[in-house]
Amino acid sequence: MSKKLSFRTELERLEDIVRSLEGDELDLDQALKLFEEGVSKLKSARKLLKESQLKVSKVTEARDGTVDTTDIEI
């Protein structure tokens, strides 16, 4: 069963991978596997970010106190 990952989950794993790659404990094979996983996580995080950007709204308040929302692209 496939679990849908959140942007935060992907980013946290990507940060873990970067920390591991910056260390001295990995051999070349481990480093390459982590690098490949990192590229995959980066692509996934970018996709999730792009999807969420489509849902962002700008909230504005008029002088009379009414609030209006407008969809925006970032």
VEXTOR-420249 format. One line per field, with one value per residue: x, y, z of N, C-alpha, C in turn. Coordinates in nm, 2 decimals. Layout:
<nodes>
n_xx = X; ...
n_yy = Y; ...
n_zz = Z; ...
ca_xx = X; ...
ca_yy = Y; ...
ca_zz = Z; ...
c_xx = X; ...
c_yy = Y; ...
c_zz = Z; ...
</nodes>
This chain:
<nodes>
n_xx = 0.08; 0.06; 0.18; 0.08; 0.30; 0.38; 0.48; 0.64; 0.74; 0.89; 1.08; 1.21; 1.32; 1.49; 1.67; 1.79; 1.92; 2.11; 2.26; 2.37; 2.52; 2.71; 2.87; 3.14; 3.11; 3.01; 3.05; 3.13; 2.92; 2.70; 2.68; 2.61; 2.36; 2.21; 2.23; 2.08; 1.83; 1.79; 1.76; 1.52; 1.35; 1.37; 1.25; 0.99; 0.92; 0.93; 0.72; 0.50; 0.51; 0.45; 0.19; 0.06; 0.10; -0.09; -0.31; -0.30; -0.43; -0.49; -0.55; -0.74; -0.83; -1.10; -1.16; -1.40; -1.40; -1.46; -1.37; -1.19; -1.11; -0.87; -0.76; -0.42; -0.12; 0.20
n_yy = -0.12; 0.22; 0.51; 0.84; 1.10; 1.40; 1.74; 1.83; 1.59; 1.49; 1.69; 1.68; 1.42; 1.46; 1.66; 1.49; 1.32; 1.49; 1.57; 1.32; 1.27; 1.47; 1.39; 1.17; 0.90; 0.73; 0.49; 0.48; 0.34; 0.36; 0.63; 0.70; 0.57; 0.71; 0.96; 0.92; 0.87; 1.11; 1.29; 1.19; 1.25; 1.53; 1.59; 1.50; 1.66; 1.91; 1.88; 1.85; 2.10; 2.26; 2.18; 2.27; 2.54; 2.61; 2.63; 2.84; 3.13; 3.48; 3.70; 3.97; 4.28; 4.50; 4.86; 4.88; 4.67; 4.42; 4.10; 3.96; 3.70; 3.60; 3.39; 3.32; 3.29; 3.17
n_zz = 0.00; -0.09; 0.06; 0.08; 0.07; 0.26; 0.19; 0.39; 0.51; 0.29; 0.26; 0.51; 0.50; 0.29; 0.40; 0.59; 0.43; 0.30; 0.53; 0.59; 0.36; 0.38; 0.58; 0.69; 0.70; 0.50; 0.24; -0.11; -0.26; -0.08; -0.06; -0.33; -0.35; -0.16; -0.28; -0.51; -0.40; -0.28; -0.50; -0.60; -0.39; -0.39; -0.64; -0.59; -0.37; -0.50; -0.68; -0.51; -0.39; -0.61; -0.66; -0.43; -0.45; -0.64; -0.50; -0.33; -0.18; -0.20; 0.06; 0.12; 0.28; 0.27; 0.29; 0.43; 0.60; 0.51; 0.39; 0.13; -0.09; -0.33; -0.58; -0.64; -0.84; -0.77
ca_xx = 0.00; 0.14; 0.14; 0.10; 0.39; 0.37; 0.60; 0.73; 0.80; 0.99; 1.19; 1.28; 1.41; 1.60; 1.76; 1.86; 2.01; 2.22; 2.35; 2.45; 2.62; 2.81; 2.95; 3.25; 3.09; 2.96; 3.13; 3.08; 2.80; 2.60; 2.66; 2.54; 2.22; 2.15; 2.22; 1.97; 1.71; 1.77; 1.71; 1.38; 1.28; 1.37; 1.15; 0.86; 0.89; 0.89; 0.58; 0.40; 0.51; 0.38; 0.05; 0.01; 0.10; -0.21; -0.42; -0.28; -0.52; -0.45; -0.66; -0.74; -0.94; -1.14; -1.17; -1.52; -1.37; -1.50; -1.25; -1.21; -1.00; -0.84; -0.65; -0.30; -0.01; 0.33
ca_yy = 0.00; 0.34; 0.62; 0.97; 1.18; 1.54; 1.82; 1.83; 1.46; 1.48; 1.78; 1.63; 1.31; 1.52; 1.71; 1.38; 1.27; 1.59; 1.55; 1.19; 1.29; 1.56; 1.31; 1.09; 0.76; 0.65; 0.45; 0.53; 0.28; 0.41; 0.77; 0.70; 0.53; 0.82; 1.07; 0.89; 0.89; 1.26; 1.34; 1.15; 1.33; 1.66; 1.59; 1.48; 1.79; 2.02; 1.85; 1.88; 2.24; 2.32; 2.15; 2.35; 2.68; 2.63; 2.64; 2.95; 3.25; 3.61; 3.75; 4.12; 4.34; 4.63; 4.96; 4.86; 4.56; 4.30; 4.02; 3.90; 3.61; 3.59; 3.29; 3.37; 3.20; 3.22
ca_zz = 0.00; -0.11; 0.15; 0.02; 0.16; 0.26; 0.16; 0.51; 0.52; 0.18; 0.29; 0.63; 0.45; 0.20; 0.49; 0.65; 0.32; 0.29; 0.65; 0.58; 0.25; 0.43; 0.68; 0.64; 0.73; 0.39; 0.13; -0.24; -0.29; 0.01; -0.10; -0.45; -0.32; -0.09; -0.37; -0.60; -0.32; -0.26; -0.63; -0.61; -0.29; -0.44; -0.75; -0.52; -0.30; -0.60; -0.73; -0.40; -0.37; -0.72; -0.64; -0.33; -0.50; -0.72; -0.40; -0.25; -0.20; -0.14; 0.14; 0.12; 0.35; 0.22; 0.40; 0.52; 0.69; 0.45; 0.35; 0.00; -0.13; -0.47; -0.61; -0.71; -0.88; -0.72
c_xx = 0.09; 0.09; 0.17; 0.19; 0.36; 0.50; 0.70; 0.81; 0.92; 1.11; 1.27; 1.37; 1.52; 1.71; 1.85; 1.96; 2.13; 2.31; 2.43; 2.56; 2.74; 2.91; 3.06; 3.23; 3.05; 3.06; 3.06; 2.94; 2.68; 2.57; 2.58; 2.39; 2.15; 2.13; 2.10; 1.83; 1.68; 1.72; 1.56; 1.30; 1.27; 1.26; 1.01; 0.82; 0.86; 0.75; 0.47; 0.39; 0.43; 0.23; -0.01; 0.00; -0.03; -0.33; -0.41; -0.38; -0.46; -0.57; -0.64; -0.85; -0.97; -1.15; -1.29; -1.51; -1.41; -1.37; -1.29; -1.08; -0.99; -0.73; -0.54; -0.20; 0.12; 0.43
c_yy = 0.12; 0.45; 0.75; 1.05; 1.33; 1.61; 1.82; 1.70; 1.45; 1.57; 1.73; 1.51; 1.37; 1.59; 1.60; 1.33; 1.36; 1.58; 1.43; 1.21; 1.38; 1.50; 1.23; 0.94; 0.67; 0.61; 0.49; 0.47; 0.34; 0.56; 0.78; 0.67; 0.65; 0.94; 1.05; 0.91; 1.04; 1.33; 1.31; 1.23; 1.47; 1.68; 1.58; 1.61; 1.90; 2.00; 1.89; 2.03; 2.31; 2.30; 2.24; 2.50; 2.71; 2.66; 2.76; 3.07; 3.37; 3.66; 3.90; 4.17; 4.48; 4.73; 4.94; 4.74; 4.43; 4.23; 3.96; 3.81; 3.60; 3.48; 3.36; 3.26; 3.26; 3.18
c_zz = 0.00; -0.02; 0.08; 0.12; 0.15; 0.22; 0.27; 0.53; 0.41; 0.22; 0.41; 0.59; 0.37; 0.29; 0.56; 0.55; 0.31; 0.41; 0.63; 0.47; 0.29; 0.53; 0.61; 0.65; 0.61; 0.29; 0.00; -0.27; -0.21; -0.03; -0.23; -0.44; -0.26; -0.19; -0.47; -0.52; -0.30; -0.39; -0.64; -0.51; -0.33; -0.55; -0.68; -0.44; -0.39; -0.66; -0.63; -0.38; -0.49; -0.71; -0.54; -0.37; -0.58; -0.63; -0.32; -0.28; -0.14; -0.06; 0.15; 0.21; 0.30; 0.33; 0.49; 0.61; 0.63; 0.40; 0.22; -0.03; -0.28; -0.49; -0.68; -0.74; -0.83; -0.81
</nodes>
